[in-house]
Amino acid sequence: MEKKLLLLSALRDHEMHGYQLNEMLGQHAGIPIRLTKSNAYKLLKQMEQDGWVTFRKEQEGNRPPRRVYKITPEGETAFQQMLRDSIAGYTDPEFPSAVAFNYLEFLPPEEAISLLQQRREKVVVHLANVVGIPEEIRAHHLGVEYLNRFYQAEVVWLDELIAQLSEP
């Protein structure tokens, strides 16, 4: 549902062809969903069949024609309903990389600390990407602030865990 919500929200702003949609989604560190090109096109086709989007063909020079998508009134209704359902609902997140923490005791402390420090560096990169999003975008995208706090909390927790493992 969130992927369709994301695509429809992009099309609410203006008409776009699939490549533009993928470029826009790929440029925003504040979008915590992986959406491949093939998945995006599959979803656009489904939404077209549902009457949520329409397209017109556009051709530039010798390039093959491309579809320029536009949200329909039915798509706007679907967007509004998915938005409400998503905000009111809650999907249990999956954290596959958290499973390993249950077995940290099976590693020598110095190796565990080194691995946790490596993980911390990666989380800090994600945090920096989110913090680097311009304020004018951040102010209108609460999901970015959600990610900001999520990454901050993980850094704090990793620091505490590293300190705990560093104690004699």
C-alpha positions as a printed Julia matrix, in Angstrom:
168×3 Matrix{Float64}:
   0.0     0.0     0.0
   2.79    2.45    0.89
   4.42    2.07   -2.52
   1.21    2.96   -4.29
   0.71    5.83   -1.85
   4.2     7.08   -2.68
   3.66    6.91   -6.45
   0.26    8.58   -6.27
   1.62   11.37   -4.07
   4.35   12.06   -6.63
   1.78   12.21   -9.41
  -0.38   14.61   -7.4
   2.35   17.22   -7.84
   2.61   16.86  -11.62
   2.51   14.41  -14.49
   5.61   12.26  -14.85
   6.91    9.43  -16.94
   8.18    6.31  -15.23
  11.85    7.27  -15.47
  11.16   10.63  -13.8
   9.29    8.88  -11.0
  12.19    6.51  -10.4
  14.71    9.34  -10.46
  12.69   11.37   -7.98
  12.31    8.43   -5.61
  15.98    7.48   -5.9
  17.17   10.97   -4.97
  15.45   11.2    -1.62
  17.18    9.7     1.37
  14.04   10.39    3.37
  12.05    7.72    1.56
  12.51    4.51    3.53
  11.01    2.23    0.88
  12.88    0.33   -1.76
  11.02    0.61   -5.03
  12.71   -0.91   -8.05
  11.97    0.3   -11.57
  10.26   -2.94  -12.48
   8.11   -2.8    -9.34
   7.21    0.84  -10.01
   6.11    0.03  -13.56
   4.13   -2.98  -12.33
   2.36   -0.8    -9.76
   1.67    1.9   -12.35
   0.1    -0.73  -14.6
  -2.07   -2.01  -11.71
  -3.1     1.53  -10.83
  -3.93    2.19  -14.48
  -6.14   -0.93  -14.52
  -7.79    0.27  -11.29
  -8.47    3.65  -12.92
  -6.2     5.53  -10.52
  -3.83    6.82  -13.2
  -4.0     7.47  -16.9
  -1.21    8.07  -19.33
  -0.51    9.78  -22.59
   2.28    8.85  -24.93
   5.03   11.36  -25.49
   7.93   11.13  -27.9
  11.16   13.1   -27.93
  13.25   12.95  -31.08
  14.16    9.42  -32.12
  13.56    7.96  -28.7
  10.81    5.4   -28.26
   7.53    6.82  -27.01
   7.13    6.93  -23.26
   4.1     7.01  -21.03
   3.48   10.17  -19.04
   1.28    9.31  -16.06
  -1.36   11.48  -14.44
  -3.47   10.8   -11.34
  -7.23   10.54  -11.9
 -10.02   11.64   -9.54
 -10.38    7.95   -8.58
  -6.66    7.9    -7.88
  -7.01   10.94   -5.62
  -9.8     9.17   -3.73
  -7.62    6.06   -3.41
  -4.68    8.21   -2.28
  -6.77    9.87    0.43
  -8.08    6.5     1.68
  -4.63    4.85    1.7
  -3.2     7.88    3.5
  -5.81    7.61    6.23
  -5.45    3.82    6.52
  -1.67    4.05    6.68
  -1.6     6.76    9.34
  -4.24    5.1    11.52
  -2.83    1.62   11.08
   0.43    0.13   12.15
   2.5    -2.48   10.39
   5.03   -4.27   12.53
   8.39   -3.36   11.04
  10.88   -6.08   10.28
  14.44   -5.63   11.42
  16.37   -8.58   10.01
  19.72   -7.15   11.08
  18.54   -7.04   14.71
  18.46  -10.84   14.98
  22.25  -11.01   15.32
  22.15   -8.95   18.53
  20.62  -11.98   20.24
  23.85  -13.88   19.61
  26.41  -11.16   20.3
  27.65  -13.12   23.33
  29.06  -15.78   21.01
  31.7   -13.37   19.75
  34.81  -12.27   21.6
  34.07   -8.83   23.12
  36.79   -7.04   21.14
  35.46   -8.45   17.85
  31.87   -7.6    18.81
  32.93   -4.03   19.62
  34.72   -3.71   16.27
  31.69   -5.0    14.37
  29.34   -2.72   16.3
  31.57    0.24   15.52
  31.4    -0.68   11.82
  27.62   -0.84   12.05
  27.56    2.51   13.87
  29.55    4.12   11.05
  26.97    2.88    8.52
  24.07    4.15   10.61
  25.8     7.53   10.93
  26.0     7.71    7.11
  22.24    7.12    6.89
  21.67    9.73    9.59
  23.87   12.23    7.74
  21.92   11.63    4.53
  18.66   12.37    6.32
  20.08   15.39    8.14
  21.43   16.61    4.8
  17.96   16.89    3.31
  17.23   20.6     2.85
  15.11   22.18    5.56
  12.4    23.26    3.11
  11.87   19.59    2.22
  12.22   18.34    5.81
   9.62   20.81    7.06
   6.97   19.22    4.83
   7.96   15.57    5.2
   7.42   14.23    8.7
   8.71   10.84    7.55
  12.15   12.43    7.29
  11.99   13.49   10.94
  10.82    9.99   11.85
  13.92    8.53   10.15
  16.12   11.17   11.77
  14.99   10.15   15.23
  15.17    6.44   14.38
  18.81    6.7    13.27
  19.67    8.93   16.23
  18.2     6.36   18.63
  20.16    3.55   17.02
  23.42    5.51   17.32
  22.73    6.18   21.01
  21.87    2.52   21.62
  25.0     1.32   19.78
  27.14    3.73   21.81
  25.64    2.33   25.02
  26.19   -1.26   23.89
  29.77   -0.57   22.85
  30.44    1.1    26.21
  28.89   -1.84   28.05
  31.04   -4.35   26.15
  34.13   -2.19   26.71
  33.81   -2.37   30.52
  36.11   -4.92   32.17
